[in-house]
Amino acid sequence: MHPQLQRVAQPEAEVWSLYRKALTLLAAIAVVFDGFDIQILGFAIPSIMKEWHVTRADLAPVAGLGLTGMAIGSIFAGWCGDRFGRRVTLIGCLATFAIATLATAFCGNLIELSILRVLAGMGAGGVLPNAGAFVAEFAPPRRRAMAVLLTIVCVPLGGMVAGVIAARVLPAFGWHMLYIIGGAAPLIFALVLFAVLPESPHYQAHAEGKASLRDLFSPELRRDTLGLWLAFFSCLGGIYLVFSWLPAMLTARGLDIASASDGLAAYNFGGVLGVLMIVVAVTAIGSRGPLLIAALAGSASALALLWTPGWLLIAGLGVHGLFVNAAQTCMFALAAHVYPPRIRATGIACSAAIGRCGGILSSLGGAAIIQRGSTAYLGVLGVAFAVTFAGLAIVRNHCPGRPD
């Protein structure tokens, strides 16, 4: 066994060592790039519309195809992660979406953009389940939820970074440069991971097992799987409605491109704060109460935006992002807790894939929703997170809190 693996192939009760934290950081950085890529099209849409003389309706299928790629990539990469290892699958997915994103900078029409978004989506969809499984298996059980949360929080963190960069890059250099940055940086980081990242010792211990989708519906897991799938479908449907169409909606209301990018950045910044808050709550009292509160508050905050004055809208989006991103990221930690190591990547990946299906639906319908105005847009968000609350209430095996 590799010397580094010997250091972690010890009883699960071992403390969360500096070495394990360093590996968590590497996985988290990969997820930052994933969050950047997931949201990059939303930032670029207004500029692409102007340059290519296309409408929001023309771009709706592109957003939907990207999420279709993510759903396919999520399931396939989850299966690969359980069969061939978290390390090789995570690095392969990172490199795939990096190359496709970099190539997007040089495309010139909707067909090329659609093909590259599918490829990028397939890679991006596989990063989260394998990063989540990798981190969960290096963390001791009492720190597992915290480790996964601190990793998954990097999705909105990546979106926040993308918003800050987009607000500066788009007006000065255009959307092509945004894609160059979004592709080159993760490609370099994939090479770094190839050089330093070990394989999960828990994967090695269970490598002889064969994960099956049927295992997700065994008697002890059936209820939790159904609850998770309902929650993921509605939650990611709402979140991707924001990721894909919020800048377009804000520009339609008269904001400039930089201000619209700042609105999505505020949403993601709120998400980062929300996840940091829910980490503390889940560690102390478990996941059930904090998750249900976050989902319900996400629904209420979306509806409250209907009566928020224009000058407070950006701040209101930050508050909404706080609750819904806290719920979404904690759901990945919940899935990592629900499923045992042998099917952990598959379980997380299938939940994420169901969520991407919700995202596909909201992305394809986003243009039509925006045409009906902000009342319809925010009303759909409110309903989505009410359904998320119902799904999370169904789940029985929530993460426990810190023992007294």
Residue pairs with C-beta under 8 A, 6 or more apart in sequence:
1 9
2 198
4 19
4 198
5 198
5 199
5 201
5 204
7 17
7 19
8 14
8 17
8 19
8 20
8 138
8 201
9 201
9 204
9 205
12 140
12 141
13 140
13 141
14 140
15 140
16 139
16 140
16 143
16 147
20 138
20 139
23 134
23 135
23 138
23 197
23 198
24 135
24 138
24 139
24 147
24 150
24 151
26 192
26 193
26 196
26 197
27 90
27 131
27 134
27 135
27 151
28 131
28 135
28 150
28 151
28 153
28 154
29 154
29 189
30 90
30 94
30 127
30 131
30 186
30 189
30 193
31 127
31 128
31 131
31 151
31 152
31 154
31 155
31 158
32 154
32 157
32 158
32 161
33 94
33 98
33 127
33 158
33 182
33 185
33 186
33 189
34 94
34 97
34 124
34 127
34 128
34 131
34 154
34 155
34 158
35 154
35 155
35 156
35 157
35 158
35 159
35 161
35 162
35 268
36 158
36 159
36 161
36 162
36 182
36 186
37 97
37 98
37 101
37 120
37 124
37 158
37 182
37 186
38 70
38 124
38 155
38 158
38 159
38 243
39 158
39 159
39 162
39 163
39 243
39 264
39 268
40 101
40 162
40 166
40 178
40 179
40 182
41 62
41 63
41 66
41 117
41 244
42 63
42 243
42 244
42 245
42 246
42 247
42 248
42 264
43 162
43 163
43 166
43 170
43 175
43 178
43 247
43 261
43 264
44 166
44 170
44 175
44 178
44 179
45 56
45 59
45 244
45 245
45 247
45 248
46 247
46 248
46 251
46 257
46 260
47 170
47 174
47 175
47 257
48 54
48 59
48 113
48 175
49 55
49 56
49 59
49 248
51 174
51 175
52 109
52 110
54 110
55 367
56 245
56 248
56 366
56 367
56 370
57 367
57 368
58 110
59 110
59 367
60 363
60 364
60 365
60 366
60 367
61 114
61 364
62 110
62 113
62 114
62 117
63 117
63 240
63 244
63 245
63 363
63 364
63 366
64 360
64 363
64 364
65 114
65 117
65 118
65 121
66 117
66 118
66 120
66 121
66 363
67 121
67 240
67 356
67 357
67 359
67 360
67 363
68 118
68 121
68 356
68 360
69 117
69 118
69 119
69 120
69 121
69 122
69 124
69 125
70 121
70 122
70 124
70 125
70 352
70 353
70 356
70 359
71 121
71 125
71 353
71 354
71 356
71 357
71 360
72 121
72 122
72 125
72 353
73 93
73 96
73 121
73 122
73 123
73 124
73 125
73 126
74 125
74 126
74 128
74 129
74 349
74 350
74 352
74 353
74 356
75 349
75 350
75 353
76 122
76 126
77 89
77 93
77 125
77 126
77 127
77 129
77 130
77 345
77 349
78 126
78 129
78 130
78 345
78 346
78 347
78 348
78 349
78 350
78 352
78 353
79 211
79 345
79 346
79 349
80 89
80 92
80 126
81 89
81 90
81 126
81 129
81 130
81 133
81 203
81 345
81 346
81 349
82 203
82 209
82 211
82 342
82 343
82 344
82 345
82 346
83 210
83 211
85 199
85 200
85 203
85 207
86 130
86 131
86 133
86 134
86 137
86 199
86 200
86 203
86 345
87 134
87 193
87 197
87 198
87 199
87 200
88 199
89 126
89 130
89 345
90 126
90 127
90 130
90 131
90 134
90 193
90 197
91 190
91 193
91 194
91 197
92 123
92 126
93 122
93 123
93 124
93 125
93 126
93 127
93 130
94 123
94 127
94 186
94 189
94 190
94 193
95 123
95 186
95 187
95 190
96 119
96 120
96 122
96 123
96 126
97 119
97 120
97 121
97 122
97 123
97 124
97 127
97 186
98 123
98 183
98 184
98 185
98 186
98 187
98 190
99 183
99 187
100 116
100 117
100 119
100 120
100 123
100 183
101 116
101 120
101 179
101 182
101 183
101 186
102 179
102 180
102 182
102 183
102 184
102 187
103 116
103 183
104 113
104 116
104 117
104 120
104 179
104 183
105 176
105 177
105 178
105 179
105 180
105 183
106 176
107 113
107 116
125 352
125 353
125 356
126 349
128 152
128 155
128 332
128 348
128 352
129 345
129 346
129 348
129 349
129 352
130 345
130 349
131 151
132 148
132 151
132 152
132 332
132 333
132 335
132 336
132 345
132 348
133 200
133 203
133 336
133 341
133 344
133 345
133 348
134 200
135 147
135 148
135 151
136 144
136 147
136 148
136 336
136 337
136 344
137 200
137 201
137 202
137 203
137 341
137 344
138 147
138 200
138 201
139 146
139 147
139 148
142 402
142 403
144 333
144 336
144 337
144 399
145 282
145 283
145 287
145 330
145 333
145 334
145 336
145 337
145 399
146 279
146 282
146 283
148 332
148 333
148 336
149 275
149 278
149 279
149 282
149 329
149 330
149 332
149 333
150 275
150 279
152 275
152 328
152 329
152 330
152 332
152 333
153 271
153 272
153 275
153 276
153 279
153 325
153 329
155 271
155 325
155 328
155 329
156 267
156 268
156 269
156 271
156 272
156 275
156 321
156 325
156 329
157 268
157 271
157 272
158 268
159 243
159 264
159 265
159 267
159 268
159 271
160 265
160 268
160 269
160 271
160 272
162 182
162 265
162 268
163 261
163 262
163 264
163 265
163 266
163 268
164 265
165 178
165 181
166 178
166 261
166 265
167 258
167 261
167 262
167 265
169 177
169 178
169 181
170 178
170 257
170 258
170 261
171 257
171 258
202 341
203 341
205 341
206 341
206 342
209 342
211 342
211 343
211 345
211 346
212 343
212 346
213 346
213 350
215 221
215 342
215 343
215 346
216 225
216 339
216 343
216 346
216 347
216 350
217 225
221 338
221 339
223 394
223 395
223 396
224 338
224 394
224 395
224 396
224 397
225 338
225 347
225 351
226 394
227 391
227 392
227 393
227 394
227 395
227 396
228 331
228 334
228 335
228 338
228 351
228 391
228 395
229 350
229 351
229 354
229 391
230 387
230 388
230 390
230 391
230 394
231 295
231 331
231 387
231 388
231 390
231 391
231 392
231 395
232 331
232 351
232 352
232 354
232 355
232 358
232 391
233 354
233 355
233 357
233 358
233 387
233 391
234 358
234 384
234 385
234 387
234 388
234 391
235 295
235 324
235 327
235 328
235 331
235 355
235 358
235 384
235 385
235 388
235 391
236 328
236 352
236 355
236 356
236 358
236 359
237 355
237 358
237 359
237 361
237 362
237 384
238 298
238 302
238 324
238 358
238 362
238 380
238 381
238 384
238 385
238 388
239 324
239 325
239 328
239 359
240 356
240 358
240 359
240 360
240 362
240 363
241 359
241 362
241 363
241 366
241 369
241 377
241 380
241 381
241 384
242 264
242 267
242 321
242 381
243 264
243 359
244 359
244 362
244 363
244 366
245 363
245 366
245 367
245 369
245 370
245 377
246 260
246 263
246 264
246 267
246 317
247 257
247 260
247 261
247 263
247 264
248 260
248 366
248 367
248 370
249 370
249 374
249 377
250 259
250 260
250 263
251 257
251 260
252 370
253 374
255 263
259 314
262 314
263 313
263 314
263 317
264 317
266 314
266 315
266 317
266 318
266 321
267 317
267 318
267 320
267 321
267 325
268 321
268 325
269 318
269 321
270 317
270 318
270 319
270 320
270 321
270 322
270 325
271 321
271 322
271 324
271 325
271 326
271 329
272 325
273 322
274 294
274 321
274 322
274 323
274 324
274 325
274 326
275 325
275 326
275 329
275 330
277 322
277 326
278 290
278 291
278 294
278 326
278 327
278 329
278 330
281 289
281 290
282 290
282 291
282 330
282 333
282 399
282 401
283 401
283 402
284 401
284 402
285 401
286 398
286 399
286 400
286 401
287 330
287 333
287 334
287 337
287 398
287 399
288 392
288 395
288 398
290 326
290 330
291 327
291 330
291 331
291 334
291 392
291 398
292 389
292 392
292 393
294 323
294 324
294 326
294 327
294 330
295 323
295 324
295 327
295 385
295 386
295 388
295 389
295 392
296 385
296 386
296 389
297 323
298 320
298 323
298 324
298 327
298 385
298 388
299 381
299 382
299 383
299 384
299 385
299 386
299 388
299 389
300 382
301 316
301 319
301 320
301 323
301 324
302 320
302 324
302 378
302 379
302 381
302 382
302 385
303 378
303 379
303 382
304 316
305 313
305 316
305 317
305 320
305 374
305 378
306 374
306 375
306 378
306 379
308 316
320 381
323 385
324 385
327 385
327 388
327 392
331 351
331 392
332 348
332 351
332 352
333 399
334 395
334 398
334 399
335 347
335 348
335 351
336 344
336 348
337 397
337 398
337 399
338 347
338 395
338 397
339 346
339 347
339 348
358 384
362 369
362 380
362 384
369 376
369 377
369 380
370 377
